[in-house]
């Protein structure tokens, strides 16, 4: 890594000073020349929020390397989606590209070099919408390449360009027409894909979930644009638990997934094309659980087995054979 990082970095923070401090320590190691700190305001009726928000915001004062710091602190609570979209509107009005990391998403130190190199490589390539740092625990390594292309976006740690961000309609105004004209049928290649994207798009449209990342994915999906996903997971989401705004299940298969070092320099795949077979595995792994209760229970258990196998597989050196299941006997 170089002594300083030329790519601007954005930290999105709220009311968890301990976790934000851990992420800031990784940002400090990268030493970006430009740092945006986007802070949401305290929630109404939550007396503890004000002090915690102030303590979390204090990390912006810990910058001790040559860096232009922009503090965008909201006086009111905008929510996960509102804070991200309003903050990044400002960021991408000022800079052409940036690396974005949330306060409970701990990046591996190599995440920043990985993002910076790929932002430069695909800067003018409209086929690529954004760079993601997360890898789901069902994907084998893509060796000899450092990454692959996917239709799915993971927003816990990512990087993107103004050209992509400013193309998004966060209201998803085109979604009703898209469904009425059979958009999913035209775009989807399998039932798993249809279930995965329809479930997310429907919930984002009805505001059952915070829609910003699904609105981003809808924009890319309808334009058949792709995301980069790394060969090894580079982001550990440490925020799962009762105190989280959305990710409340600490036993979720994506909770605290270990981050691993990316081998540098990167090895680039020869073509920009979705790895459809791998995407189908991810739809199966993290898509909605459907069917009878027994079937859902078995599938949930299989997901955990695949997660644990993934973690062991990525330890150095990998010495595992194929995943096997005991069917009976000793």
N, C-alpha and C positions, 0 to 999 in steps of 0.2 A: 504494500500500500504506500501511496505517497504521503508526505508529511501533512498535507492539507487536501481537502476534498473540494473540488471546484463546483460540483453539483449542489444546488441549494437543498437543504433538508427541512422538512416540516414535521414538527411534533404536535400531536393533538392530545391535549391533556384535560383533566377535569378535577377529580377530588381524591386521587389516590397518590399521595406524595411518595410513598415507599416504592411503588412500582414505576412511577414516572422517574424517580431518581435512578433506578436501575437502567432504564432506557436511556436517560440522559448520559449516564456514564459511557454507554456504547457510542452515543453521538459525540461525546467529548474525545473519545479515542480516534474517531474519524476526522475531527476538526474541520467541519465544513466552513467555507468562507462566508456563507449566508445561511442564517437559521431563522425560520418562522416558528413562533410558538403560538398555537391556537388554543385558547382556553375557554371552556364553557362556563357559564355562570351558575351560581347556586340555585337549587330547586326550591320552589316555594313550599313552605311548611317543613323543610328539613333543616333544623337548627344547626346541625353539625356541619352542613355543607360550607357555610361561609368561611369558617376557620380552615377547613381542609382544602378548599379551593385556593385560599391565600397561601397556604403552605406549599401547595403544589406549584403555584405560579412562581414561587420564589426560585425555582430551578433556573428560570431565565436569567437570574442574576449571577449564576455560577459560571458563566462563560469566561474562561481565562486564556483564550487563544484569539488571534486576530480574526474577528468575525463580526459581520453586520447582523444585528439581532432585530427582528421585527416582532413586537408583542401585539397580538390581536386578542385582547381579553374582553369577553362579552360580560355585560353587567347583568344580563338575564339568562335564564336557562333556555337554550335553543334546542336541546335534545341531541342525540347522536347524529342524526341526519342533518339537522339544521346547522349545527356547528361545523360539521365537515364541509357541507356545500358552501355556506357563506364564507368560511375561511379560505377554502381552496379557490373560490371565485377571485378573491383578492390576490392569492398567491400567483395564480396563473395569469392575472392581469399584469403582474410585475415581472414574472420570469417565464421563460419558454418551457422549462422542464424542472422537475423536482422529485425528490425521494420523500415519501410520506410514511410516517410511523406513528402508531397510536401508543398511548402511555402504558398499556398493559401488554404490549407485544414486544418481547425482548429479542432483538436481532443478533445473529451471530456477527462478529466483526467483519467477516468477508461479505456480508450483505451489501454494504455500501459500494465496494469496488465492483461487485457483480452488477448492481443497478447502474452505476455510472458508465460502465463499458457498454451495456446493452442500450441505454438511452442514446448514446452516441451512434451505435451501429444501426439502430432502427429509427433514427430521428425523422427521416423523410419517407419512411415506408408505411403507407396507409393501411397495409394489411395487418399491422401490429398495433393494437389499441393501447396496451400498457404492459409493464413488467411486474410480475408478482414474486414475492419471496417465500410464500408458503407452498408446501407440497403435502398432499393428503396421504395418510398412512395406508395406502394400498398400491402404490406405484413402485415397481422395481426401478433400479437405476437405469438411466437412459444412456449409459456408457456406449460409445466413447464420447458422447456429447454432454455438455454441461447443463442443457435445458431442452425442453420440448415446447410445442405449441398446443394450446388448449382453447376451448370455448368458455372456460370457467374463470371467474375472477375471484381472487382471495385478497381482501382489502386490509388484512392485518399489518402488512408491510409491503409497500408497492412503490412503483415509480411511474411517472407518466409525463405527457407533453401537453402544452396548451392546446394544440390542434385536436387532441382527443377530448379533453375536459370541456372545452367550450362547445363541443358538438352535442352534449348530452341534454336531453329534455327530462329534467327530474320530475316533472308532473306526469310523465309517460302518457302524454295526450294521444299518442298514436296507438296505444295498446288495444282499445276496443275495436278499432278498424282492423288491426293486425289479426286479432282472433276471429272477427267476423268474416274475414277473407281467407280463413284457413291457414294463417301464417305458420302455426306450429306444424301442421301437416307438410307444408312446403319446405320448412327448414330442418325438421327433425329427421333423424335416420333410424331411430329405434324407440320402442315404448319407454325404456328407461330414460332416454333423453327428454321425451315429451313430459313424463312425470316430473322430472327434476326441474325443468325450466317453467313449466306451467304452474307448478306449486309455488315457486318463488315469485314469478311475475304476478300471479293472482294476489298473493299476500301483499306484495309491494303496492299494487294498484289500489287495493282496498285499505291500505295503511295499517294492515294487521301487524306488519313489521316495518321497521325503519327502511324507507325505500331507496336510499341514495345508491347503495352498491348494486342493488338489483336494477335500478334505472340505468346505471352505468352499463351493466351487463346486457340489458335489453337493447341499448343503443348499438353495442358491438354485435349482438346476436343477429339483429335485423340487417346489419350491414356485412355480415359474415367476416367480421374482423376477429383477430385472435389475441390471446394473452400468452406471455412467456411464463412458464413455470419451471423452477430449478430442478436439477437432478437430485439435490438433497434439500431437505427442509432447512430454511434459513431463519425461520421465525418461531419462537415459542410463545404462545398466547398464555400468559400467566393470570389472566383476569377472571377466570371462571369461578363462580361462587355466589353466595347469597347477596353480596354487596354489588354485584355487577348489574348494569342496566338491562342487558339482554341475555348474556351467557351465564345463566345461573346454575347450571348443573355441573358441579366440580368433577363428576365422573364421566363426563362426555368424552367420546373417543378422541376429540381434538384438543382436549384440555391439557396444557403443559406438555405438548408434544416437543421432544427435544430438538434443538437446532444443531446443525452440523456444519463443519467448515466446507466452503466451496473451494475446490481446487482451482488455483489461478496460475497462468492465464486461462481464460475460458476456451473451451472447445466448441465451436459453433456448428450446428447441423447444416447440411448443404442446401436445404430448401425450407421455405416458410410454408408449412402445411400442418393441419391438425393431426395429432396422433389419435385417430378415432377409437382404436381398440383400447387405449389407455383411458380415454375419456369415459368410455362405457364402464370401465372398472370403477371410476370415481363416482359416476352416477349411482352405481350399485352400493358403494360404500357410504356415501353421505346423503343420498337422496331420501325422500320420504319413505317411511316404513308403511307398507300397505299390505292388505290381506288379513287372514285370520290371526288371532292373537298368538297361537302357537308358532305360526310361521314368522311373525314379527319378532317373537322372543328368540327363536333360533337365529334369525338374521342378525339381531343385535349382538348375540354372543359371537357370531362369526366375525362381525366387525371388530370386536375387541381382540380376537385372536389375530386378525390381520394387522391391527395396530401394534400389538406386542411384537409380532414377527418383524414388522417394519423397523421398529426401534433397534432390535438385535441385529438385523441385517445391515444397518448403516453404521454400526460400531466398527471400529478398525481393529484388525482386518476382518472383512466379512468371511465367515467360515461355515455358513449354514447351507443346508440342502433345501429342497423344496418344502413348502408347508404341508404337513401331514396331519390327519385327524385320526384319532383312535376310535375304532368302531366296535371294539369288544375285546374281551380276554385281557390278558396281562401285557 
